[in-house]
Amino acid sequence: MSRARKSTHQAAQSAELAAPGGITAAAAGAEGAEPAPFTTFALDFLSARGATLTQKGPLDWDAALPADLAKKWRRGGLRLVFDSERAVLPRGGVFAAPGSIAGLKLLEAARGQGHVARFHAPARPRVDARALAGEGLVLHDVDTGTPTLEAVRHVVLVGFHLTLTFTGGSPEQDLRSILADPRIPTFDFWEPEDRKRAGLLPGFPDGFTPPTFDRAALWQAGELWMERVLEPRALRWKRKAEEGRDKDLARLNAFYQTRIQEERERRRRRRSEDAESEEPETEAALKLEWGRRTKAVRSRYEPAIETRLWAVEEIARPRQPVVYPLTAGGKPVGSFEVEVDLAAGALVRPPCPVCGRAAGEFWWEADGLACRRCRGRRPKPRSAPPAPPSRGAPDGPARAASRRRKGG
C-alpha cells in the first residue's frame, strides 16, 4: 500500500500539462456511445506524447509509438482494444483497462512524465443566477437584502480518477472518481453519468489563465477525505475478511488436529521400535506445517485498501458570484457570497464557514453562519474586559470605603 501511495503522490506532484491530442469524444468511443474515462485518458496521453493513432473499429485503435516509448516498451506500436465484451482480440492486439498489462504500462508512463487532461464546460444561454441562488439557498435567523451579481469567472475543478482494490480473502475492485475544488478545498464523488451529462469540451477557454496550486497537497487531502468517507465500508470489509479467516482457520485446525490424532493412534498400534522412533518426527513435521499454513491464511485475509491513481483532469467551469447582504435585528452584519454554475444551471452549495463542508442550509448564531452539523459549535463572542483604572485617577466610592475600613 505504501508503494501505491508513493506512486500516486509522484503522479500528482509531477503532473504537468500535456497538450491534448485532438481526439474527440465521439471518435474515442463507439458509435453513439460516450467513451469511458480510461479510454479518453489513454488516447489523449498517447497523442500528447507524439503517437500516431488510427481507429480500426469501435473501441479499437492502432498506435504508432514515439521513439522514447518504443524504446522503453521494445515495440513500435500497440493495438489497443478497449471493448471488455470482445471475445477475440485481433492479431497483435492487447486489451486496455486500468488493471491490464497494457493499462499498467500506460499508467506507469503517465506517472513518470505527468499528464493532465484539460477541459471546459460551456455556459448555458439565458441563465438567471439570481433566481437560482434564491431557490437553492436557505438562511435562518438572519435577513437578506437584494442580492448583487458580480462578473462571471471560471473556476478550475480537479478530477482524480482512481482504482480502489479491497484485499483480504477474495479481492474486489471499485473504480472511483473524485471532483475537488482546490480553493477551499472541498471534495465529492464524481459519477460517470455526471461527467457524461457535463458536455465537456477539450482545452481551456480562450484567454483563460488557470491559477497555480499544489496538486500533490490536493491529492493528499483527497486521500484523507476518501478514507474518512469510506470508513464504514472498510469496517464492513474488515468484518467480512475476519469471518472468512475464522472459517478457514477452523477448517485448518480441525484437519491437523484429526491428522495428529490419527498419527498417535497409529503409534499405539505399532510395536516396532523403528515406528516409535519415527513417530515424534512425523508429529513435529505436522505441527510445523500446521503453523506455516496458519500464518499463510492470516496473511491472505489481512484486510487492506490499495489506491491507484490513473488519471487527472482539470475542468474550467463558468461561475457567477451572487452576494447577499445580511442584516440581524435591523443592523448590517456582513455579506454572504454563493456561486451559480452557468454550465449546469444550478446553485453550487457553499462551504460551511465552520467545518468547510458543502451545505445548502445555514443558521445565524454567534455572529456567524453555521450549517446543520455545526449548530452550537461556533465560539461565542467574548466581551471586552474592563479597562484598569489609570494612575492618578480619583478613587471611586467603593475603593475609598474599603480604605476607611482597613484604616479603622
Helices and strands as residue ranges (DSSP letters): H 2-13, H 25-28, H 37-48, E 52-57, E 60-64, H 67-73, E 77-81, E 93-95, H 101-113, E 117-120, H 129-136, E 138-140, E 143-144, E 148-149, E 153-167, E 172-181, E 186-189, H 192-198, E 201-202, H 215-229, H 231-269, H 273-300, E 304-328, E 331-341, E 346-348, E 361-364, E 369-370, H 397-407
